[in-house]
Amino acid sequence: MINRRQFLSSVSLAALMLAGCGRNEPIHQPTPLQAITPKLRVSRLWSQSLGSMARRDVPGLRIVESENQLFAASGSGGVGCVSTSGDLVWQVKLDTVLVSGPSLSEVSELVYLGSAHGEVFCLSSKTGEQRWKVQMETEVLAVMAGSGRLFVRTADGRLSALDALDGSTLWVLDHDMPVLSVRGMAAPLPVANAMLVGWEDGVVETILQENGERAWESRIAFPRGRTDIERMVDTQAAILTDGSRVFASATNGKVVALELQSGSQIWSSDTSTWVDMALASNRLFVVAEDDTVRALATDSGRVLWKQDALNYRRLSKAIAWGEWVVVTDMEGVLHILDGNDGAIIGRVEGAISTGLADGLALTDRRLALLDVAGNLTFWQAGSVE
């Protein structure tokens, strides 16, 4: 997400100034957009405002879909449920700054969100009515519901399991934090009776949901360099799995594939990223730090194609959309790439405002986007006439 890059750039600049460092770092200019011959027409069907984000720093806000309804939130506290036809089902305003969620429990019909002030909110997914609220010690940067529990990651390096129905604490797992890390973190990914967690020190773990015990641990990146900034190896991007392999990445590190059962490394690729990757059709789509978009073979890590026409345009995370890959850039342009060869086959100017918070493909022709201005938009793809 854009906020992570802005954070990293500002921290880097501050550190260099404080250190009196005279090293000249290259300043890359965004690659100008070239004309394309569109093969795909993408049109907006509807838009709903959930309220301003209040801040550009929204590390964990997401779109969730269930039974033809979309759940989303804005940083200023707005939470809404919108049907896929664009009708507002309900909308509430929480008096706080939201930075993570929503996460949905379909069994208990509850939705969860986390705030910058350490609050965890539980709302009815049917009405938006607040069911409970608990206070954590620090900012809640990720929430994930699963197996009657709510898993909460906080800025102090803790993973807590709460009872999904009343918010009571079931267990807490502590993990040592590095001196410096990029703000924001990927939510835990449930897999059977466990979950996959990536930490700020480049470690990926499988943790049992029942008691928080570690099943296996794998280090996917090692701190290197003289400064704390150079040594950052945050596992920022969301961890993915295809059922037998785990795909993870680290800032200043690599993209790796691990065996799901053991954590043993299958392959690694010298591709560093801090935005979410996408998985589809035996391909892993990655936006690298230089904003090249790449497709890696899931069985070997081999680069199948690389698109560099969008270099240094501060791209969003990659979104797999049927046979395509979608990204947005710093100017709010939506780019659609062919997943088979990386060719840019569609473009929409002004698709989003001030940056992308999240995107979710609902079908191979319909896509939902949430921008940093708090606008939830719904898009449909069709052939060029």
C-alpha positions, -999 to +999 in steps of 0.1 A: +000+000+000+011+035-007+013+045+030+040+019+036+062+033+009+056+068+021+065+057+056+097+040+045+108+070+023+102+094+052+120+072+077+149+067+054+152+105+047+150+113+085+176+086+093+200+099+067+196+135+079+202+125+115+232+104+106+247+131+085+251+106+058+265+119+025+256+089+004+237+099-027+206+077-033+191+077-068+158+095-071+137+076-097+112+095-117+079+077-124+077+062-159+054+082-181+024+063-193+025+052-229-006+049-251-021+014-253-046-003-276-072-014-251-086-049-254-108-046-223-134-021-213-139-015-176-168+006-163-179+017-128-214+004-119-218+022-085-200+040-057-207+044-020-189+067+004-180+053+038-165+086+051-130+099+048-101+078+059-090+106+084-054+096+076-036+081+047-021+055+070-046+026+068-025-005+070-051-032+075-085-020+061-100-046+038-131-054+017-150-086+027-177-103+007-204-126+018-237-136+003-237-108-023-228-082+003-197-062+008-183-051+042-158-022+044-147+006+067-130+040+066-103+054+088-126+080+102-148+053+118-174+047+091-184+010+087-208-001+060-225-031+044-234-027+008-251-051-016-233-060-048-261-041-066-250-009-048-278-007-022-267+004+013-278-023+038-265-005+069-239+021+079-226+031+113-200+056+126-176+046+153-160+073+173-124+063+167-098+059+140-100+025+123-069+009+109-078-028+105-107-050+094-134-058+088-131-095+094-163-115+091-175-145+111-202-160+089-212-186+115-219-161+143-229-133+120-204-109+135-179-084+120-147-072+137-125-041+134-094-027+151-085+009+159-054+031+162-063+035+199-061-003+206-098-009+205-114-041+190-150-037+179-175-064+173-206-055+153-237-075+140-231-082+104-269-079+098-275-045+114-241-029+124-252-029+160-222-030+184-221-062+204-189-057+224-157-037+225-124-046+242-093-025+248-058-039+238-026-023+250-014-009+217-027-002+182-046-030+165-030-035+131-047-067+120-077-088+129-088-122+116-118-143+126-117-181+126-129-213+145-149-194+171-119-171+178-107-136+168-070-133+162-056-098+169-022-085+160-010-054+178+018-030+173+037-043+204+044-076+186+017-097+202-008-121+187-039-125+209-067-149+206-101-136+218-134-154+222-154-144+191-186-140+210-176-120+240-140-107+234-125-124+264-088-133+261-080-170+255-042-168+250-014-143+240+017-150+221+047-126+223+073-121+196+104-099+199+102-068+177+132-055+158+145-020+165+128-006+134+100-019+113+075-006+087+042+002+103+014-023+093+013-061+092-004-089+074-034-105+091-029-141+102-041-166+076-062-195+089-053-230+076-073-259+090-067-259+128-037-235+126-028-202+111+001-187+092+018-156+107+045-134+093+066-113+117+086-081+115+119-100+118+115-120+086+101-151+103+070-170+092+053-194+116+025-219+118+006-214+151-021-236+165-054-218+169-063-237+200-035-227+223-010-205+204+017-231+202+042-230+173+040-259+149+070-247+128+091-217+121+109-206+089+131-175+084+126-161+050+149-131+052+180-121+073+188-086+084+218-072+065+234-038+063+248-012+087+217+008+096+184-003+111+167+008+079+189-014+058+183-043+082+145-042+080+130-075+068+093-071+077+069-097+064+046-070+052+027-087+023-002-110+031+008-147+032-008-169+006-013-206+002-025-229-026-032-258-002+002-274-003+026-244-005+030-212+014+041-180-004+056-151+016+079-122+011+099-097+031+110-061+027+147-060+016+144-098+012+130-124-012+098-141-022+098-177-011+077-208-013+075-231+017+060-265+023+027-260+042+032-290+065+068-285+075+079-249+066+108-262+045+118-239+017+109-251-018+123-221-038+132-184-034+132-155-058+153-124-056+122-102-057+116-078-028+082-064-021+061-049+007+027-049-009+003-079-011+009-105-038-018-123-057-022-160-066-041-175-096-037-202-122-003-215-109+011-180-110+022-157-082+018-120-092+043-097-074+048-059-075+085-054-068+100-025-050+108-008-084+072-013-094+078-039-120+050-063-121+061-100-123+045-134-126+064-162-109+057-199-115+043-213-082+061-246-086+096-232-092+097-194-087+108-189-123+099-155-137+073-161-164+070-124-174+079-090-162+061-057-170+083-026-165+061+000-182+048+012-148+082+015-130+083+039-100+046+048-103+040+037-067+018+008-075-007-008-052-009-044-043-016-069-071-051-081-075-059-113-094-091-107-114-100-138-134-074-141-162-061-106-155-039-088-129-050-054-116-029-026-100-035+011-094-009+039-094-001+072-077-023+091-100-054+069-094-051+051-127-064+015-128-042-008-149-054-042-162-027-066-173-030-099-191-021-126-166-006-148-193+020-124-206+018-092-186+006-070-215-014-039-204-048-045-220-070-019-202-067+014-183-091+036-164-081+072-155-092+085-122-105+052-110-096+059-073-088+089-052-056+095-032-045+058-032-059+023-029-068+008+005-080-026-008-093-044-038-113-076-042-123-096-072-158-110-068-161-128-101-140-129-133-159-098-145-167-078-113-143-060-090-146-039-058-122-012-049-118+008-017-098+040-019-081+061+007-109+087+004-133+061+017-151+054-016-162+018-022-166+013-059-179-016-080-166-023-115-175-045-144-153-056-173-164-062-209-149-066-243-140-035-264-166-030-290 
